[in-house]
Amino acid sequence: MKKKIEVVILKTEKEIGGKGEKKNVALGYARNFLFPKNLAVLYDSKLGKKIFNQYQEKIKEQEKKNQELESLAAKINNFQIKTKKKISKTEIKEKIEKEFKVKIKTTQILGNLKLGYRIEFAPNISSNIKILQEEK
């Protein structure tokens, strides 16, 4: 039976996992491949535990940030802007910032008048914006 040890991954590699993850690997694999290439450290070491804890904190922060972005996206979703003229992304940005008291970049606004606009906050987190052109 192969002896397994716990290691913390130092570099994201497709075959072994993401940075900061704790993995059980064969002792020989760790000793002969991961450690010499500085791809992992032993979890029991101070450095291993420190890296793993930093990774866990980073995940919690990212989850909290995503929840905040999802909440904001839900508020903004299907927001309607009425206009009599053609509207630019800068004007859309200004109206949203004024209405919802948030800061966004014009690069986050995707789309056009025909297809509609959406604001991309993060991957898989976005809001649709409706532009209603009134008759002159």
Number of C-alpha atoms within 10 A of each C-alpha: 3 8 9 14 16 18 27 27 26 21 15 14 11 7 6 15 15 16 17 24 21 22 18 13 17 14 16 13 12 21 15 10 13 20 16 11 10 11 18 26 23 20 21 12 11 11 13 22 18 14 20 21 14 13 18 14 12 13 13 12 12 12 12 12 13 17 13 12 17 18 13 17 19 15 12 19 16 15 15 13 14 11 13 10 11 9 15 12 17 13 12 17 20 17 13 19 14 11 11 11 10 11 10 15 14 14 11 15 21 16 14 13 13 7 9 13 19 20 22 19 18 13 7 9 16 21 21 20 21 17 20 14 14 9 7 6
